[in-house]
Amino acid sequence: MKVRLVRNLNFEAAHRLPQVPPGHKCARLHGHSFKIDLTVEGETDPRTGWFIDYAVIDEAWQPLFELLDHNYLNEIEGLENPTSEVLAAWLWERLKPKLESLTMVTVHETCDARCEYWGE
């Protein structure tokens, strides 16, 4: 049976958006409690009854968490303009090689706004 699993993760970080129009509030330094959803899809193993151990997802996420959490995103290579769109693609590029079954990265910047990215 084919399944889709979603692992909810989070981190706290500050950023500013340098490419927004003059006077835009997001040009100022501010922070978010980012929520990340990593979606994987695949076949359930008939013997174990599961597709993937969530610990495998956590292991792939941990180095990125350590890099992002309580940091200034603009200072991280590749995140100089850390929009949700850029962050989602940045996460995808780093996670997909470790999680071949990854089908979507969702970045929740606020409780009512998110970006969904599923690769090129």
N, C-alpha and C positions, 0 to 999 in steps of 0.2 A: 504494500500500500504506500502510495506517495503522500508525504506530509510536508507542511510548511511550519517551521518553528521560528519564533521570534524571541530574542534575548534582549531584555531591557537593561540598559547600562546608563551611567551618568557621570558627569564631571562638572566642576566649577571652573570658570575661566573668565578673564577679561579680554576685551578686544575693542577695536574701533574700526570703522569702515572708511578708508581713505579715499575711495572713489565716488562717494555720494555727493550730491550737489552741495554747494556752499550753504552753511546754515542748517543742514540736516542734523537732527539730534544724534544719529548714529555715527557721526564723525567724531563725537566726543567719546572719551574713554568710558566704558561701562562694562558690566558683567552679566553673565547669564548662568543659570543652573541648566546646563545642556543635558538633554535626555537623548540617548542614542538607542535606536532599535536596529539590531542586526537580524536580518531574515535569511534563513537557510532553507533549502528544499532538497528532498531526496527520498529514497525508498527506506521504509522501515525494515529492519532486520527481523525476519520471522522468528528467530531464536530468542533474541534479546527483547524484542518488542519495542525497540526505539531506533531512531535514525542516527542521532549523534548525542554524545554526552555534552551537556551544557558546559562542562569544565573545559572542553576543547575550545569552545567559543571564548570562554573567559581567558584562557591562556593566550589566544591570539590578540585579545583586547588589552591585556595587562600592560605591555610595553607602551602602547598608545596612551592609555590612561595616565601612566607615569609621566609622559611627555606633556600632556594637555592639562591635567588637573592642577588648579590653582596657579596657572601661568598666564602670561600675556600672549595670546595667540599670534599676534602680528610679528612676534619675534621668532616664530618657528618657521623653518624653511618650508616654503610652499604655501604658507598661510599669511602672507603679507597683506592680503585683502580677504580676511576671513569671513566671508558671507556664509550663510548656511549652505548655499550651493557649492561653494568652493570647499568647505569643510566636508561635506558629504562625499564629494569626488576624491578628496585627499584621503579620507578614511578608506574608501573603496580600494584605492590603489595600493594601500598598505595591508589591507585585510584579505583581499581576494586571493593572493598567492598562498596564504596560510589556510584559508577556508574556501576551497574550491566550490563548495555548495552554496556560497553566499549569493543571494539573488537580489537583495536590496539593503541599502543603508538609509535609515531615516534619521534626520537631525531635527529634534524639537528645540527650537531656540527659546520659545515661550510656551506657555500652556495652551495657546490657541494658534500657533504658527509652526509649520514644519516643512522640511524639504525631503522628498523621497528621491533617491538616486539608485538606478539599477544598471549602471555601467554603460559603456559605449555600444 
